[in-house]
Amino acid sequence: MIDLKPFTFSFGKLNDKNVIFIRFEKNQKLITQIKALKDAKWDWNLITWYVPDTADYRKLFNLPEDFAIGKYVLSKISEVNQTEIQRLVHQLKLKGYSPNTIRSYVSEFAQYLYYLKNLSANKCGENEVRNYLIFCIEDLRLTENSLHSRINAVKFYYEKVLLLEKIFLEIPRPKKQSKLPKALNTYEVKRIFDVTENLKHNTMLKLCYGMGLRVSEILNLKVSNVDSKTMRVHIERGKGKKDRYVNLPESILEQLRAYYLEYKPKVYLFEGLHGGQYSSRTIQEVFKKALEKARITKKVGIHSLRHSFATHLLESGTDIRFIQELLGHNDIKTTFVYTHVTDKSIRKIISPLDKL
């Protein structure tokens, strides 16, 4: 973890890119620390170090999240609507939405404002929203999931910012495509672990699968959350800001201890090269490379380890209510989707073609 006391940070632009400037008194030890950052660069004109303004670096330097829209996007939005974005952000923050959700809502709402051109969003009603959704369907040909994301952002603005709940009563939502979760079989999961030689990466992937964790949950795990005496792990503020406990697999305990002795994490169980939270992009890349090494051609992401956890528990006869609790689902209907993936009885049915 970088000691932040000797450094001062400021935001700015360099070569038309958002950056974080890093200033400190000349000191070879501090220079070495900054040089160790992957993207750190020195600017001779400004006489300062800088890194790209990204969410990962903001976390590392303990800087506030940025929910602003880029100047290019703002330049495409009419002046009458630019203040509406800030109103949306403030309300989302007051409602306690996560940084990722805020970022998504802001991006989707900006598309609506761009469509409105010089029309004031706060004076528009059902007709304008309907026309916008028709435009998204017919002209942009958005998928059902993309369309739902845009509806959620616009709906939040009218219902929670302007308090006009009736506007959406007459606007139907398109049906979402019913997709089954993509799970790996046990052989494929084992192959992924076998080809992942790095101790940290291997441990992360095994815990994702062994405890059915979301990527955000594995990254937010703290050393203090793991209780090896009771073999339980405390998942703090999971999706929906919901706490829960999951079981620590006995088979991982010795490996986890070896990992701790080698890497000596301070706060988070899995930390970046220079301390702080591990990058979500990096762990996704680790999984992608493991798939390639294992020669698995399925189009799946790291979240498939969580799907595989639930699927394999069901196949081994675990009560679905326990699986719901372990996954942290509020509604058991969400968990029931795995029954369509694991129905062994259906798989035993012999096709009439095989009887000819």
Rosetta blueprint (number, residue, H / E / L):
1 M L
2 I L
3 D L
4 L L
5 K L
6 P L
7 F L
8 T E
9 F E
10 S E
11 F E
12 G E
13 K E
14 L E
15 N L
16 D L
17 K E
18 N E
19 V E
20 I E
21 F E
22 I E
23 R E
24 F L
25 E L
26 K L
27 N L
28 Q H
29 K H
30 L H
31 I H
32 T H
33 Q H
34 I H
35 K H
36 A L
37 L L
38 K L
39 D L
40 A L
41 K E
42 W E
43 D E
44 W L
45 N L
46 L L
47 I L
48 T E
49 W E
50 Y E
51 V E
52 P E
53 D L
54 T L
55 A H
56 D H
57 Y H
58 R H
59 K H
60 L H
61 F L
62 N L
63 L L
64 P L
65 E L
66 D L
67 F L
68 A L
69 I L
70 G L
71 K H
72 Y H
73 V H
74 L H
75 S H
76 K L
77 I L
78 S L
79 E H
80 V H
81 N H
82 Q H
83 T H
84 E H
85 I H
86 Q H
87 R H
88 L H
89 V H
90 H H
91 Q H
92 L H
93 K H
94 L H
95 K L
96 G L
97 Y L
98 S L
99 P H
100 N H
101 T H
102 I H
103 R H
104 S H
105 Y H
106 V H
107 S H
108 E H
109 F H
110 A H
111 Q H
112 Y H
113 L H
114 Y H
115 Y H
116 L H
117 K L
118 N L
119 L L
120 S L
121 A H
122 N H
123 K H
124 C L
125 G L
126 E H
127 N H
128 E H
129 V H
130 R H
131 N H
132 Y H
133 L H
134 I H
135 F H
136 C H
137 I H
138 E H
139 D L
140 L L
141 R L
142 L L
143 T L
144 E H
145 N H
146 S H
147 L H
148 H H
149 S H
150 R H
151 I H
152 N H
153 A H
154 V H
155 K H
156 F H
157 Y H
158 Y H
159 E H
160 K H
161 V H
162 L L
163 L L
164 L L
165 E H
166 K H
167 I H
168 F H
169 L L
170 E L
171 I L
172 P L
173 R L
174 P L
175 K L
176 K L
177 Q L
178 S L
179 K L
180 L L
181 P L
182 K L
183 A L
184 L L
185 N L
186 T H
187 Y H
188 E H
189 V H
190 K H
191 R H
192 I H
193 F H
194 D H
195 V H
196 T L
197 E L
198 N L
199 L H
200 K H
201 H H
202 N H
203 T H
204 M H
205 L H
206 K H
207 L H
208 C H
209 Y H
210 G H
211 M H
212 G L
213 L L
214 R L
215 V H
216 S H
217 E H
218 I H
219 L H
220 N H
221 L L
222 K E
223 V H
224 S H
225 N H
226 V E
227 D E
228 S L
229 K L
230 T L
231 M L
232 R E
233 V E
234 H E
235 I E
236 E L
237 R L
238 G L
239 K H
240 G H
241 K H
242 K L
243 D L
244 R E
245 Y E
246 V E
247 N E
248 L L
249 P L
250 E H
251 S H
252 I H
253 L H
254 E H
255 Q H
256 L H
257 R H
258 A H
259 Y H
260 Y H
261 L H
262 E H
263 Y H
264 K L
265 P L
266 K L
267 V L
268 Y E
269 L L
270 F L
271 E E
272 G L
273 L L
274 H L
275 G L
276 G L
277 Q E
278 Y L
279 S L
280 S H
281 R H
282 T H
283 I H
284 Q H
285 E H
286 V H
287 F H
288 K H
289 K H
290 A H
291 L H
292 E H
293 K H
294 A L
295 R L
296 I L
297 T L
298 K L
299 K L
300 V L
301 G L
302 I L
303 H L
304 S H
305 L H
306 R H
307 H H
308 S H
309 F H
310 A H
311 T H
312 H H
313 L H
314 L H
315 E H
316 S L
317 G L
318 T L
319 D L
320 I H
321 R H
322 F H
323 I H
324 Q H
325 E H
326 L H
327 L H
328 G L
329 H L
330 N L
331 D L
332 I H
333 K H
334 T H
335 T H
336 F H
337 V H
338 Y H
339 T H
340 H H
341 V L
342 T L
343 D L
344 K H
345 S H
346 I H
347 R H
348 K L
349 I L
350 I L
351 S L
352 P H
353 L H
354 D H
355 K H
356 L L
